[in-house]
């Protein structure tokens, strides 16, 4: 089991997400939670496809952090 970082962006009325370690793996939905769930499914589907094709599984390298700033 691996932890892949996803980036979730709020749009006008919906959310979209992508995984920097897995280019092309994206999802969008009306809520942040639904978007995260769709990303989990998309990542699992992508990794299963790589395994079936005997392609290497990219190891997670990206991390993200929120920081508070003043100003």
C-alpha positions as CSV (number, residue, x, y, z in Angstrom):
1,X,0.0,0.0,0.0
2,X,1.3,3.5,-0.9
3,X,0.2,7.0,-0.1
4,X,-0.1,9.1,-3.2
5,X,-0.6,12.9,-2.8
6,X,-3.5,14.4,-4.6
7,X,-4.1,18.1,-5.2
8,X,-7.7,19.2,-5.0
9,X,-8.8,22.6,-6.5
10,X,-12.1,24.3,-5.9
11,X,-13.7,25.6,-9.0
12,X,-17.0,27.4,-9.7
13,X,-19.4,25.0,-8.2
14,X,-17.3,21.9,-8.2
15,X,-13.9,20.4,-7.3
16,X,-11.2,18.8,-9.5
17,X,-8.1,16.8,-8.5
18,X,-4.9,15.4,-9.9
19,X,-2.0,13.2,-8.7
20,X,1.4,14.8,-9.5
21,X,3.1,11.3,-9.2
22,X,0.7,9.8,-11.8
23,X,0.2,12.2,-14.7
24,X,-3.1,12.0,-16.4
25,X,-4.9,10.6,-13.3
26,X,-7.7,13.2,-12.6
27,X,-11.2,13.4,-11.2
28,X,-13.9,16.0,-10.7
29,X,-17.1,16.1,-8.6
30,X,-19.5,18.4,-6.8
31,X,-17.9,17.9,-3.4
32,X,-14.4,17.7,-2.1
33,X,-15.1,14.4,-0.4
34,X,-16.6,12.9,-3.6
35,X,-13.6,14.1,-5.6
36,X,-11.2,12.5,-3.2
37,X,-13.1,9.2,-3.4
38,X,-13.1,9.3,-7.2
39,X,-9.3,10.0,-7.1
40,X,-8.8,6.9,-5.0
41,X,-10.7,4.8,-7.5
42,X,-8.8,6.4,-10.4
43,X,-5.4,5.8,-8.8
44,X,-6.3,2.1,-8.1
45,X,-7.6,1.6,-11.6
46,X,-4.4,3.2,-13.1
47,X,-2.1,1.1,-10.9
48,X,-4.0,-2.1,-11.8
49,X,-3.6,-1.3,-15.5
50,X,0.1,-0.8,-15.1
51,X,0.4,-4.1,-13.3
52,X,-1.5,-5.9,-16.1
53,X,0.8,-4.4,-18.7
54,X,3.9,-5.4,-16.6
55,X,4.9,-1.7,-16.4
56,X,6.7,-0.2,-13.4
57,X,4.6,1.3,-10.6
58,X,5.8,4.9,-9.9
59,X,6.7,5.3,-6.3
60,X,5.2,8.3,-4.5
61,X,7.7,11.2,-4.4
62,X,5.5,14.2,-4.0
63,X,4.3,15.6,-0.7
64,X,2.2,18.6,0.1
65,X,1.8,20.8,3.2
66,X,-0.5,23.7,4.1
67,X,1.1,26.5,5.9
68,X,-0.5,29.6,7.5
69,X,0.9,33.0,6.6
70,X,0.1,36.4,7.9
71,X,-0.7,39.3,5.7
